[in-house]
Amino acid sequence: MKIRLLFFAGLREQLGTAGEELELPAGVHSVAALRAHLRQRGPAWQAALADGKLLRTAVNQNMASAETKLAPDDEVAFFPPVTGG
């Protein structure tokens, strides 16, 4: 299944990309599994998407949790928490 990935703010800078289309391997059907799959890409990805790192995720522009299931053609965005003041 193919999805569209988007990375915002510091994640975009850390990973060197704003986004991509990705064909998911068998067994990657949730946000948590996607993060684990992406961490296999190397040290920058491991640091940016580490389990303990607080990140927000949206699937098709709706806030999502680690358990959110993915479907073909979903748009998955990762971004750091936003603060303001």
PyMOL Python script that loads the backbone (N, CA, C, O; Angstrom):
from pymol import cmd

cmd.read_pdbstr("""\
ATOM      1  N   MET A   1       0.851  -1.168   0.000  1.00  0.00           N
ATOM      2  CA  MET A   1       0.000   0.000   0.000  1.00  0.00           C
ATOM      3  C   MET A   1       0.891   1.223   0.000  1.00  0.00           C
ATOM      4  O   MET A   1       1.915   1.254   0.681  1.00  0.00           O
ATOM      5  N   LYS A   2       0.507   2.214  -0.752  1.00  0.00           N
ATOM      6  CA  LYS A   2       1.283   3.437  -0.881  1.00  0.00           C
ATOM      7  C   LYS A   2       0.633   4.541  -0.055  1.00  0.00           C
ATOM      8  O   LYS A   2      -0.588   4.702  -0.056  1.00  0.00           O
ATOM      9  N   ILE A   3       1.496   5.316   0.667  1.00  0.00           N
ATOM     10  CA  ILE A   3       1.030   6.466   1.431  1.00  0.00           C
ATOM     11  C   ILE A   3       1.894   7.675   1.094  1.00  0.00           C
ATOM     12  O   ILE A   3       2.933   7.552   0.447  1.00  0.00           O
ATOM     13  N   ARG A   4       1.457   8.821   1.534  1.00  0.00           N
ATOM     14  CA  ARG A   4       2.225  10.064   1.373  1.00  0.00           C
ATOM     15  C   ARG A   4       2.685  10.505   2.760  1.00  0.00           C
ATOM     16  O   ARG A   4       1.866  10.645   3.669  1.00  0.00           O
ATOM     17  N   LEU A   5       3.985  10.724   2.929  1.00  0.00           N
ATOM     18  CA  LEU A   5       4.553  11.185   4.185  1.00  0.00           C
ATOM     19  C   LEU A   5       4.889  12.656   4.107  1.00  0.00           C
ATOM     20  O   LEU A   5       5.368  13.136   3.079  1.00  0.00           O
ATOM     21  N   LEU A   6       4.639  13.376   5.192  1.00  0.00           N
ATOM     22  CA  LEU A   6       5.014  14.782   5.307  1.00  0.00           C
ATOM     23  C   LEU A   6       5.739  14.985   6.629  1.00  0.00           C
ATOM     24  O   LEU A   6       5.356  14.412   7.649  1.00  0.00           O
ATOM     25  N   PHE A   7       6.788  15.801   6.609  1.00  0.00           N
ATOM     26  CA  PHE A   7       7.560  16.124   7.803  1.00  0.00           C
ATOM     27  C   PHE A   7       7.614  17.642   7.944  1.00  0.00           C
ATOM     28  O   PHE A   7       7.898  18.351   6.978  1.00  0.00           O
ATOM     29  N   PHE A   8       7.341  18.137   9.151  1.00  0.00           N
ATOM     30  CA  PHE A   8       7.265  19.574   9.371  1.00  0.00           C
ATOM     31  C   PHE A   8       8.273  20.047  10.409  1.00  0.00           C
ATOM     32  O   PHE A   8       8.754  19.275  11.238  1.00  0.00           O
ATOM     33  N   ALA A   9       8.577  21.340  10.340  1.00  0.00           N
ATOM     34  CA  ALA A   9       9.412  22.057  11.303  1.00  0.00           C
ATOM     35  C   ALA A   9      10.778  21.386  11.443  1.00  0.00           C
ATOM     36  O   ALA A   9      11.421  21.061  10.445  1.00  0.00           O
ATOM     37  N   GLY A  10      11.215  21.182  12.688  1.00  0.00           N
ATOM     38  CA  GLY A  10      12.535  20.615  12.934  1.00  0.00           C
ATOM     39  C   GLY A  10      12.730  19.227  12.357  1.00  0.00           C
ATOM     40  O   GLY A  10      13.849  18.855  12.004  1.00  0.00           O
ATOM     41  N   LEU A  11      11.658  18.456  12.257  1.00  0.00           N
ATOM     42  CA  LEU A  11      11.776  17.124  11.647  1.00  0.00           C
ATOM     43  C   LEU A  11      12.206  17.220  10.189  1.00  0.00           C
ATOM     44  O   LEU A  11      13.051  16.451   9.731  1.00  0.00           O
ATOM     45  N   ARG A  12      11.623  18.160   9.470  1.00  0.00           N
ATOM     46  CA  ARG A  12      11.981  18.341   8.064  1.00  0.00           C
ATOM     47  C   ARG A  12      13.470  18.650   7.943  1.00  0.00           C
ATOM     48  O   ARG A  12      14.157  18.110   7.076  1.00  0.00           O
ATOM     49  N   GLU A  13      13.957  19.520   8.817  1.00  0.00           N
ATOM     50  CA  GLU A  13      15.373  19.889   8.777  1.00  0.00           C
ATOM     51  C   GLU A  13      16.262  18.717   9.191  1.00  0.00           C
ATOM     52  O   GLU A  13      17.292  18.466   8.566  1.00  0.00           O
ATOM     53  N   GLN A  14      15.869  18.010  10.229  1.00  0.00           N
ATOM     54  CA  GLN A  14      16.659  16.893  10.733  1.00  0.00           C
ATOM     55  C   GLN A  14      16.752  15.757   9.719  1.00  0.00           C
ATOM     56  O   GLN A  14      17.798  15.123   9.585  1.00  0.00           O
ATOM     57  N   LEU A  15      15.652  15.503   9.005  1.00  0.00           N
ATOM     58  CA  LEU A  15      15.613  14.390   8.057  1.00  0.00           C
ATOM     59  C   LEU A  15      16.019  14.788   6.642  1.00  0.00           C
ATOM     60  O   LEU A  15      16.281  13.930   5.799  1.00  0.00           O
ATOM     61  N   GLY A  16      16.069  16.082   6.389  1.00  0.00           N
ATOM     62  CA  GLY A  16      16.485  16.552   5.072  1.00  0.00           C
ATOM     63  C   GLY A  16      15.444  16.369   3.985  1.00  0.00           C
ATOM     64  O   GLY A  16      15.779  16.337   2.801  1.00  0.00           O
ATOM     65  N   THR A  17      14.174  16.246   4.380  1.00  0.00           N
ATOM     66  CA  THR A  17      13.105  16.088   3.395  1.00  0.00           C
ATOM     67  C   THR A  17      11.791  16.620   3.967  1.00  0.00           C
ATOM     68  O   THR A  17      11.530  16.524   5.166  1.00  0.00           O
ATOM     69  N   ALA A  18      10.983  17.175   3.088  1.00  0.00           N
ATOM     70  CA  ALA A  18       9.657  17.649   3.489  1.00  0.00           C
ATOM     71  C   ALA A  18       8.616  16.547   3.341  1.00  0.00           C
ATOM     72  O   ALA A  18       7.537  16.629   3.929  1.00  0.00           O
ATOM     73  N   GLY A  19       8.935  15.511   2.555  1.00  0.00           N
ATOM     74  CA  GLY A  19       7.976  14.437   2.376  1.00  0.00           C
ATOM     75  C   GLY A  19       8.343  13.523   1.236  1.00  0.00           C
ATOM     76  O   GLY A  19       9.321  13.740   0.521  1.00  0.00           O
ATOM     77  N   GLU A  20       7.534  12.499   1.086  1.00  0.00           N
ATOM     78  CA  GLU A  20       7.766  11.506   0.036  1.00  0.00           C
ATOM     79  C   GLU A  20       6.556  10.588  -0.082  1.00  0.00           C
ATOM     80  O   GLU A  20       5.708  10.538   0.810  1.00  0.00           O
ATOM     81  N   GLU A  21       6.489   9.882  -1.166  1.00  0.00           N
ATOM     82  CA  GLU A  21       5.539   8.781  -1.294  1.00  0.00           C
ATOM     83  C   GLU A  21       6.276   7.520  -0.899  1.00  0.00           C
ATOM     84  O   GLU A  21       7.449   7.345  -1.231  1.00  0.00           O
ATOM     85  N   LEU A  22       5.587   6.641  -0.192  1.00  0.00           N
ATOM     86  CA  LEU A  22       6.237   5.443   0.321  1.00  0.00           C
ATOM     87  C   LEU A  22       5.332   4.238   0.143  1.00  0.00           C
ATOM     88  O   LEU A  22       4.151   4.273   0.488  1.00  0.00           O
ATOM     89  N   GLU A  23       5.898   3.183  -0.396  1.00  0.00           N
ATOM     90  CA  GLU A  23       5.219   1.892  -0.480  1.00  0.00           C
ATOM     91  C   GLU A  23       5.523   1.147   0.815  1.00  0.00           C
ATOM     92  O   GLU A  23       6.675   0.809   1.088  1.00  0.00           O
ATOM     93  N   LEU A  24       4.495   0.896   1.606  1.00  0.00           N
ATOM     94  CA  LEU A  24       4.699   0.241   2.893  1.00  0.00           C
ATOM     95  C   LEU A  24       4.902  -1.258   2.721  1.00  0.00           C
ATOM     96  O   LEU A  24       4.224  -1.896   1.915  1.00  0.00           O
ATOM     97  N   PRO A  25       5.838  -1.816   3.483  1.00  0.00           N
ATOM     98  CA  PRO A  25       6.010  -3.271   3.441  1.00  0.00           C
ATOM     99  C   PRO A  25       4.864  -3.961   4.169  1.00  0.00           C
ATOM    100  O   PRO A  25       4.147  -3.336   4.951  1.00  0.00           O
ATOM    101  N   ALA A  26       4.699  -5.229   3.910  1.00  0.00           N
ATOM    102  CA  ALA A  26       3.674  -6.022   4.602  1.00  0.00           C
ATOM    103  C   ALA A  26       3.897  -5.920   6.101  1.00  0.00           C
ATOM    104  O   ALA A  26       5.036  -5.945   6.568  1.00  0.00           O
ATOM    105  N   GLY A  27       2.832  -5.806   6.839  1.00  0.00           N
ATOM    106  CA  GLY A  27       2.918  -5.746   8.287  1.00  0.00           C
ATOM    107  C   GLY A  27       2.930  -4.348   8.864  1.00  0.00           C
ATOM    108  O   GLY A  27       2.787  -4.186  10.076  1.00  0.00           O
ATOM    109  N   VAL A  28       3.096  -3.335   8.034  1.00  0.00           N
ATOM    110  CA  VAL A  28       3.074  -1.954   8.517  1.00  0.00           C
ATOM    111  C   VAL A  28       1.677  -1.403   8.246  1.00  0.00           C
ATOM    112  O   VAL A  28       1.356  -0.984   7.134  1.00  0.00           O
ATOM    113  N   HIS A  29       0.851  -1.420   9.306  1.00  0.00           N
ATOM    114  CA  HIS A  29      -0.549  -1.027   9.144  1.00  0.00           C
ATOM    115  C   HIS A  29      -0.998   0.030  10.135  1.00  0.00           C
ATOM    116  O   HIS A  29      -2.177   0.383  10.161  1.00  0.00           O
ATOM    117  N   SER A  30      -0.072   0.552  10.966  1.00  0.00           N
ATOM    118  CA  SER A  30      -0.436   1.558  11.971  1.00  0.00           C
ATOM    119  C   SER A  30       0.640   2.632  12.023  1.00  0.00           C
ATOM    120  O   SER A  30       1.733   2.471  11.480  1.00  0.00           O
ATOM    121  N   VAL A  31       0.305   3.729  12.689  1.00  0.00           N
ATOM    122  CA  VAL A  31       1.271   4.819  12.855  1.00  0.00           C
ATOM    123  C   VAL A  31       2.497   4.318  13.620  1.00  0.00           C
ATOM    124  O   VAL A  31       3.624   4.637  13.242  1.00  0.00           O
ATOM    125  N   ALA A  32       2.302   3.551  14.676  1.00  0.00           N
ATOM    126  CA  ALA A  32       3.431   3.029  15.453  1.00  0.00           C
ATOM    127  C   ALA A  32       4.335   2.147  14.588  1.00  0.00           C
ATOM    128  O   ALA A  32       5.559   2.266  14.648  1.00  0.00           O
ATOM    129  N   ALA A  33       3.747   1.282  13.800  1.00  0.00           N
ATOM    130  CA  ALA A  33       4.536   0.406  12.924  1.00  0.00           C
ATOM    131  C   ALA A  33       5.264   1.219  11.857  1.00  0.00           C
ATOM    132  O   ALA A  33       6.378   0.871  11.466  1.00  0.00           O
ATOM    133  N   LEU A  34       4.646   2.290  11.387  1.00  0.00           N
ATOM    134  CA  LEU A  34       5.299   3.160  10.405  1.00  0.00           C
ATOM    135  C   LEU A  34       6.516   3.832  11.021  1.00  0.00           C
ATOM    136  O   LEU A  34       7.584   3.859  10.409  1.00  0.00           O
ATOM    137  N   ARG A  35       6.368   4.373  12.224  1.00  0.00           N
ATOM    138  CA  ARG A  35       7.517   4.995  12.894  1.00  0.00           C
ATOM    139  C   ARG A  35       8.646   3.996  13.062  1.00  0.00           C
ATOM    140  O   ARG A  35       9.804   4.324  12.802  1.00  0.00           O
ATOM    141  N   ALA A  36       8.328   2.779  13.496  1.00  0.00           N
ATOM    142  CA  ALA A  36       9.351   1.748  13.677  1.00  0.00           C
ATOM    143  C   ALA A  36      10.033   1.425  12.350  1.00  0.00           C
ATOM    144  O   ALA A  36      11.252   1.256  12.298  1.00  0.00           O
ATOM    145  N   HIS A  37       9.255   1.339  11.292  1.00  0.00           N
ATOM    146  CA  HIS A  37       9.811   1.056   9.958  1.00  0.00           C
ATOM    147  C   HIS A  37      10.753   2.180   9.514  1.00  0.00           C
ATOM    148  O   HIS A  37      11.839   1.909   9.003  1.00  0.00           O
ATOM    149  N   LEU A  38      10.350   3.420   9.703  1.00  0.00           N
ATOM    150  CA  LEU A  38      11.169   4.551   9.275  1.00  0.00           C
ATOM    151  C   LEU A  38      12.462   4.662  10.077  1.00  0.00           C
ATOM    152  O   LEU A  38      13.475   5.110   9.540  1.00  0.00           O
ATOM    153  N   ARG A  39      12.453   4.270  11.339  1.00  0.00           N
ATOM    154  CA  ARG A  39      13.670   4.327  12.162  1.00  0.00           C
ATOM    155  C   ARG A  39      14.769   3.422  11.611  1.00  0.00           C
ATOM    156  O   ARG A  39      15.944   3.631  11.914  1.00  0.00           O
ATOM    157  N   GLN A  40      14.416   2.439  10.821  1.00  0.00           N
ATOM    158  CA  GLN A  40      15.405   1.523  10.242  1.00  0.00           C
ATOM    159  C   GLN A  40      16.261   2.194   9.173  1.00  0.00           C
ATOM    160  O   GLN A  40      17.234   1.606   8.701  1.00  0.00           O
ATOM    161  N   ARG A  41      15.909   3.413   8.789  1.00  0.00           N
ATOM    162  CA  ARG A  41      16.637   4.110   7.721  1.00  0.00           C
ATOM    163  C   ARG A  41      17.998   4.639   8.162  1.00  0.00           C
ATOM    164  O   ARG A  41      18.814   4.999   7.313  1.00  0.00           O
ATOM    165  N   GLY A  42      18.260   4.693   9.449  1.00  0.00           N
ATOM    166  CA  GLY A  42      19.570   5.153   9.900  1.00  0.00           C
ATOM    167  C   GLY A  42      19.501   6.060  11.110  1.00  0.00           C
ATOM    168  O   GLY A  42      18.421   6.332  11.633  1.00  0.00           O
ATOM    169  N   PRO A  43      20.680   6.536  11.560  1.00  0.00           N
ATOM    170  CA  PRO A  43      20.767   7.299  12.800  1.00  0.00           C
ATOM    171  C   PRO A  43      19.893   8.553  12.857  1.00  0.00           C
ATOM    172  O   PRO A  43      19.254   8.800  13.880  1.00  0.00           O
ATOM    173  N   ALA A  44      19.847   9.337  11.807  1.00  0.00           N
ATOM    174  CA  ALA A  44      19.017  10.553  11.828  1.00  0.00           C
ATOM    175  C   ALA A  44      17.545  10.198  12.010  1.00  0.00           C
ATOM    176  O   ALA A  44      16.822  10.871  12.745  1.00  0.00           O
ATOM    177  N   TRP A  45      17.113   9.152  11.347  1.00  0.00           N
ATOM    178  CA  TRP A  45      15.728   8.697  11.455  1.00  0.00           C
ATOM    179  C   TRP A  45      15.452   8.119  12.835  1.00  0.00           C
ATOM    180  O   TRP A  45      14.376   8.330  13.393  1.00  0.00           O
ATOM    181  N   GLN A  46      16.420   7.388  13.389  1.00  0.00           N
ATOM    182  CA  GLN A  46      16.265   6.832  14.730  1.00  0.00           C
ATOM    183  C   GLN A  46      16.092   7.944  15.753  1.00  0.00           C
ATOM    184  O   GLN A  46      15.240   7.855  16.637  1.00  0.00           O
ATOM    185  N   ALA A  47      16.899   8.988  15.633  1.00  0.00           N
ATOM    186  CA  ALA A  47      16.825  10.101  16.578  1.00  0.00           C
ATOM    187  C   ALA A  47      15.531  10.888  16.409  1.00  0.00           C
ATOM    188  O   ALA A  47      14.891  11.246  17.398  1.00  0.00           O
ATOM    189  N   ALA A  48      15.144  11.157  15.178  1.00  0.00           N
ATOM    190  CA  ALA A  48      13.965  11.993  14.905  1.00  0.00           C
ATOM    191  C   ALA A  48      12.665  11.309  15.307  1.00  0.00           C
ATOM    192  O   ALA A  48      11.724  11.971  15.745  1.00  0.00           O
ATOM    193  N   LEU A  49      12.608   9.987  15.162  1.00  0.00           N
ATOM    194  CA  LEU A  49      11.359   9.251  15.385  1.00  0.00           C
ATOM    195  C   LEU A  49      11.442   8.281  16.560  1.00  0.00           C
ATOM    196  O   LEU A  49      10.676   7.320  16.630  1.00  0.00           O
ATOM    197  N   ALA A  50      12.364   8.531  17.474  1.00  0.00           N
ATOM    198  CA  ALA A  50      12.559   7.645  18.626  1.00  0.00           C
ATOM    199  C   ALA A  50      11.261   7.455  19.404  1.00  0.00           C
ATOM    200  O   ALA A  50      10.416   8.347  19.458  1.00  0.00           O
ATOM    201  N   ASP A  51      11.121   6.276  20.005  1.00  0.00           N
ATOM    202  CA  ASP A  51       9.922   5.948  20.773  1.00  0.00           C
ATOM    203  C   ASP A  51       9.609   6.984  21.841  1.00  0.00           C
ATOM    204  O   ASP A  51       8.449   7.362  22.001  1.00  0.00           O
ATOM    205  N   GLY A  52      10.594   7.446  22.563  1.00  0.00           N
ATOM    206  CA  GLY A  52      10.360   8.383  23.653  1.00  0.00           C
ATOM    207  C   GLY A  52      10.180   9.825  23.222  1.00  0.00           C
ATOM    208  O   GLY A  52       9.824  10.675  24.038  1.00  0.00           O
ATOM    209  N   LYS A  53      10.420  10.114  21.953  1.00  0.00           N
ATOM    210  CA  LYS A  53      10.330  11.491  21.468  1.00  0.00           C
ATOM    211  C   LYS A  53       8.879  11.869  21.234  1.00  0.00           C
ATOM    212  O   LYS A  53       8.143  11.169  20.539  1.00  0.00           O
ATOM    213  N   LEU A  54       8.479  12.985  21.824  1.00  0.00           N
ATOM    214  CA  LEU A  54       7.106  13.452  21.677  1.00  0.00           C
ATOM    215  C   LEU A  54       6.920  14.074  20.294  1.00  0.00           C
ATOM    216  O   LEU A  54       7.518  15.099  19.969  1.00  0.00           O
ATOM    217  N   LEU A  55       6.083  13.434  19.496  1.00  0.00           N
ATOM    218  CA  LEU A  55       5.745  13.917  18.166  1.00  0.00           C
ATOM    219  C   LEU A  55       4.240  13.874  17.994  1.00  0.00           C
ATOM    220  O   LEU A  55       3.566  13.028  18.581  1.00  0.00           O
ATOM    221  N   ARG A  56       3.728  14.758  17.212  1.00  0.00           N
ATOM    222  CA  ARG A  56       2.323  14.723  16.829  1.00  0.00           C
ATOM    223  C   ARG A  56       2.248  14.047  15.467  1.00  0.00           C
ATOM    224  O   ARG A  56       3.168  14.133  14.654  1.00  0.00           O
ATOM    225  N   THR A  57       1.129  13.376  15.244  1.00  0.00           N
ATOM    226  CA  THR A  57       0.902  12.717  13.963  1.00  0.00           C
ATOM    227  C   THR A  57      -0.510  13.029  13.505  1.00  0.00           C
ATOM    228  O   THR A  57      -1.450  13.030  14.299  1.00  0.00           O
ATOM    229  N   ALA A  58      -0.644  13.292  12.227  1.00  0.00           N
ATOM    230  CA  ALA A  58      -1.961  13.477  11.626  1.00  0.00           C
ATOM    231  C   ALA A  58      -2.075  12.525  10.444  1.00  0.00           C
ATOM    232  O   ALA A  58      -1.137  12.364   9.664  1.00  0.00           O
ATOM    233  N   VAL A  59      -3.235  11.902  10.327  1.00  0.00           N
ATOM    234  CA  VAL A  59      -3.534  11.055   9.178  1.00  0.00           C
ATOM    235  C   VAL A  59      -4.712  11.703   8.464  1.00  0.00           C
ATOM    236  O   VAL A  59      -5.800  11.852   9.020  1.00  0.00           O
ATOM    237  N   ASN A  60      -4.463  12.081   7.220  1.00  0.00           N
ATOM    238  CA  ASN A  60      -5.470  12.787   6.416  1.00  0.00           C
ATOM    239  C   ASN A  60      -5.981  14.031   7.143  1.00  0.00           C
ATOM    240  O   ASN A  60      -7.178  14.319   7.158  1.00  0.00           O
ATOM    241  N   GLN A  61      -5.034  14.761   7.748  1.00  0.00           N
ATOM    242  CA  GLN A  61      -5.259  16.035   8.430  1.00  0.00           C
ATOM    243  C   GLN A  61      -6.109  15.915   9.688  1.00  0.00           C
ATOM    244  O   GLN A  61      -6.674  16.908  10.147  1.00  0.00           O
ATOM    245  N   ASN A  62      -6.208  14.715  10.250  1.00  0.00           N
ATOM    246  CA  ASN A  62      -6.875  14.487  11.527  1.00  0.00           C
ATOM    247  C   ASN A  62      -5.840  13.954  12.506  1.00  0.00           C
ATOM    248  O   ASN A  62      -5.065  13.059  12.170  1.00  0.00           O
ATOM    249  N   MET A  63      -5.827  14.502  13.717  1.00  0.00           N
ATOM    250  CA  MET A  63      -4.873  14.035  14.717  1.00  0.00           C
ATOM    251  C   MET A  63      -5.021  12.527  14.897  1.00  0.00           C
ATOM    252  O   MET A  63      -6.127  11.986  14.894  1.00  0.00           O
ATOM    253  N   ALA A  64      -3.885  11.870  15.052  1.00  0.00           N
ATOM    254  CA  ALA A  64      -3.871  10.411  15.110  1.00  0.00           C
ATOM    255  C   ALA A  64      -3.030   9.944  16.294  1.00  0.00           C
ATOM    256  O   ALA A  64      -2.178  10.675  16.798  1.00  0.00           O
ATOM    257  N   SER A  65      -3.285   8.727  16.719  1.00  0.00           N
ATOM    258  CA  SER A  65      -2.503   8.106  17.794  1.00  0.00           C
ATOM    259  C   SER A  65      -1.610   7.026  17.182  1.00  0.00           C
ATOM    260  O   SER A  65      -1.683   6.743  15.986  1.00  0.00           O
ATOM    261  N   ALA A  66      -0.781   6.441  18.016  1.00  0.00           N
ATOM    262  CA  ALA A  66       0.101   5.369  17.553  1.00  0.00           C
ATOM    263  C   ALA A  66      -0.689   4.182  17.015  1.00  0.00           C
ATOM    264  O   ALA A  66      -0.217   3.464  16.133  1.00  0.00           O
ATOM    265  N   GLU A  67      -1.895   3.975  17.548  1.00  0.00           N
ATOM    266  CA  GLU A  67      -2.719   2.835  17.141  1.00  0.00           C
ATOM    267  C   GLU A  67      -3.540   3.089  15.882  1.00  0.00           C
ATOM    268  O   GLU A  67      -4.176   2.170  15.365  1.00  0.00           O
ATOM    269  N   THR A  68      -3.534   4.319  15.385  1.00  0.00           N
ATOM    270  CA  THR A  68      -4.326   4.640  14.197  1.00  0.00           C
ATOM    271  C   THR A  68      -3.907   3.752  13.030  1.00  0.00           C
ATOM    272  O   THR A  68      -2.724   3.647  12.709  1.00  0.00           O
ATOM    273  N   LYS A  69      -4.885   3.120  12.406  1.00  0.00           N
ATOM    274  CA  LYS A  69      -4.635   2.241  11.262  1.00  0.00           C
ATOM    275  C   LYS A  69      -4.419   3.073   9.999  1.00  0.00           C
ATOM    276  O   LYS A  69      -5.010   4.140   9.835  1.00  0.00           O
ATOM    277  N   LEU A  70      -3.577   2.574   9.125  1.00  0.00           N
ATOM    278  CA  LEU A  70      -3.288   3.236   7.857  1.00  0.00           C
ATOM    279  C   LEU A  70      -4.002   2.513   6.722  1.00  0.00           C
ATOM    280  O   LEU A  70      -4.211   1.301   6.762  1.00  0.00           O
ATOM    281  N   ALA A  71      -4.371   3.296   5.708  1.00  0.00           N
ATOM    282  CA  ALA A  71      -5.055   2.763   4.531  1.00  0.00           C
ATOM    283  C   ALA A  71      -4.345   3.284   3.279  1.00  0.00           C
ATOM    284  O   ALA A  71      -3.630   4.284   3.347  1.00  0.00           O
ATOM    285  N   PRO A  72      -4.537   2.619   2.144  1.00  0.00           N
ATOM    286  CA  PRO A  72      -3.919   3.094   0.910  1.00  0.00           C
ATOM    287  C   PRO A  72      -4.266   4.551   0.644  1.00  0.00           C
ATOM    288  O   PRO A  72      -5.392   4.995   0.865  1.00  0.00           O
ATOM    289  N   ASP A  73      -3.262   5.282   0.162  1.00  0.00           N
ATOM    290  CA  ASP A  73      -3.375   6.687  -0.223  1.00  0.00           C
ATOM    291  C   ASP A  73      -3.546   7.642   0.959  1.00  0.00           C
ATOM    292  O   ASP A  73      -3.865   8.814   0.756  1.00  0.00           O
ATOM    293  N   ASP A  74      -3.341   7.164   2.188  1.00  0.00           N
ATOM    294  CA  ASP A  74      -3.372   8.074   3.329  1.00  0.00           C
ATOM    295  C   ASP A  74      -2.228   9.064   3.248  1.00  0.00           C
ATOM    296  O   ASP A  74      -1.176   8.780   2.676  1.00  0.00           O
ATOM    297  N   GLU A  75      -2.452  10.233   3.832  1.00  0.00           N
ATOM    298  CA  GLU A  75      -1.413  11.235   4.014  1.00  0.00           C
ATOM    299  C   GLU A  75      -1.077  11.239   5.503  1.00  0.00           C
ATOM    300  O   GLU A  75      -1.945  11.487   6.340  1.00  0.00           O
ATOM    301  N   VAL A  76       0.181  10.966   5.827  1.00  0.00           N
ATOM    302  CA  VAL A  76       0.620  10.896   7.215  1.00  0.00           C
ATOM    303  C   VAL A  76       1.640  12.003   7.447  1.00  0.00           C
ATOM    304  O   VAL A  76       2.676  12.062   6.783  1.00  0.00           O
ATOM    305  N   ALA A  77       1.330  12.880   8.401  1.00  0.00           N
ATOM    306  CA  ALA A  77       2.210  14.000   8.710  1.00  0.00           C
ATOM    307  C   ALA A  77       2.764  13.837  10.120  1.00  0.00           C
ATOM    308  O   ALA A  77       2.030  13.513  11.054  1.00  0.00           O
ATOM    309  N   PHE A  78       4.057  14.065  10.261  1.00  0.00           N
ATOM    310  CA  PHE A  78       4.719  14.061  11.567  1.00  0.00           C
ATOM    311  C   PHE A  78       5.216  15.471  11.847  1.00  0.00           C
ATOM    312  O   PHE A  78       5.779  16.126  10.970  1.00  0.00           O
ATOM    313  N   PHE A  79       5.002  15.935  13.078  1.00  0.00           N
ATOM    314  CA  PHE A  79       5.454  17.268  13.448  1.00  0.00           C
ATOM    315  C   PHE A  79       5.652  17.358  14.955  1.00  0.00           C
ATOM    316  O   PHE A  79       4.987  16.655  15.715  1.00  0.00           O
ATOM    317  N   PRO A  80       6.567  18.226  15.387  1.00  0.00           N
ATOM    318  CA  PRO A  80       6.781  18.387  16.818  1.00  0.00           C
ATOM    319  C   PRO A  80       5.595  19.122  17.451  1.00  0.00           C
ATOM    320  O   PRO A  80       4.834  19.801  16.761  1.00  0.00           O
ATOM    321  N   PRO A  81       5.450  18.976  18.773  1.00  0.00           N
ATOM    322  CA  PRO A  81       4.365  19.726  19.442  1.00  0.00           C
ATOM    323  C   PRO A  81       4.571  21.219  19.213  1.00  0.00           C
ATOM    324  O   PRO A  81       5.703  21.698  19.139  1.00  0.00           O
ATOM    325  N   VAL A  82       3.496  21.925  19.105  1.00  0.00           N
ATOM    326  CA  VAL A  82       3.561  23.367  18.847  1.00  0.00           C
ATOM    327  C   VAL A  82       3.385  24.102  20.170  1.00  0.00           C
ATOM    328  O   VAL A  82       2.504  23.785  20.968  1.00  0.00           O
ATOM    329  N   THR A  83       4.237  25.079  20.375  1.00  0.00           N
ATOM    330  CA  THR A  83       4.079  25.937  21.533  1.00  0.00           C
ATOM    331  C   THR A  83       3.918  27.360  21.055  1.00  0.00           C
ATOM    332  O   THR A  83       4.352  27.715  19.959  1.00  0.00           O
ATOM    333  N   GLY A  84       3.319  28.137  21.850  1.00  0.00           N
ATOM    334  CA  GLY A  84       3.134  29.537  21.461  1.00  0.00           C
ATOM    335  C   GLY A  84       3.200  30.414  22.687  1.00  0.00           C
ATOM    336  O   GLY A  84       3.345  29.945  23.816  1.00  0.00           O
ATOM    337  N   GLY A  85       3.092  31.681  22.433  1.00  0.00           N
ATOM    338  CA  GLY A  85       3.142  32.569  23.573  1.00  0.00           C
ATOM    339  C   GLY A  85       3.149  33.996  23.158  1.00  0.00           C
ATOM    340  O   GLY A  85       3.189  34.886  24.007  1.00  0.00           O
TER     341      GLY A  85
END
""", "prot")
cmd.dss("prot")
cmd.show_as("cartoon", "prot")
cmd.util.cbc("prot")
cmd.orient("prot")
